[in-house]
Amino acid sequence: VDTTWRLRLLLNDVKTAKGKKLDGQLFVVEGNFIEEEGYEPPQGLFTPTGTPSSDEQVEEGDKSESDGGMFLEVSNSRWKLSEDPDDPKDGLWIWGLFKEPLYPFMLLQIETKELTLSSSADEENADSIPPLKLYAQINHFRNKDEGTVKLQTANLNIRILEQIQLPGATVDLFEEEAVGQVSFQPL
């Protein structure tokens, strides 16, 4: 049985199309983590269910009564279980110390669609959040006895691309900048 998860994205330091800075704006996404078969380490897609759960009738961009967040539309999202990406090494499981690979992190990438912010009735001057590409490294725990997964709250980052021109080549360097936090709740 696939678990539906509610992701709460608390964004700080994100600029709108008109340059206004969002501070402490909460967004909600609900969906399922779908595993693609045949990959090691396990990886797959986060597939939004499209609308918040039926106990909260929420229109896109409207405030939700239960958690005060706006519904955020996801255009693309991938996840991958991982060892520490900042410390790449052969996992201890290769040496037979564990029955299965141990992946303490889930790397999550979420691409959002542009979101018009519902402000006043003046639609011509409506502000919006441009499409974002968000990244998170989440502590991931699996309880084998209960068959449950726990995902801890993690920092949410955007990647700033810097292209460096070298003789005969261009190198893309990414610098991560924190823009908020993401928390997870199984429904």
Sequence and secondary structure as in RCSB ss.txt:
>XXXX:A:sequence
VDTTWRLRLLLNDVKTAKGKKLDGQLFVVEGNFIEEEGYEPPQGLFTPTGTPSSDEQVEEGDKSESDGGMFLEVS
NSRWKLSEDPDDPKDGLWIWGLFKEPLYPFMLLQIETKELTLSSSADEENADSIPPLKLYAQINHFRNKDEGTVK
LQTANLNIRILEQIQLPGATVDLFEEEAVGQVSFQPL
>XXXX:A:secstr
   EEEEEEEEEEEE TTS EEEEEEEEEEEEEEE TT SS EEEEEE SS  TTS   TTSB TTT  EE  EE
EEEEEEES TTS    GGGGTSSSS    EEEEEEEE  EE   SS STT  EE   EEEEEEEEEEETTTTEEE
E  EEEEEEEEEEEEETTEEEEEEEEEEEEEEEEEE 
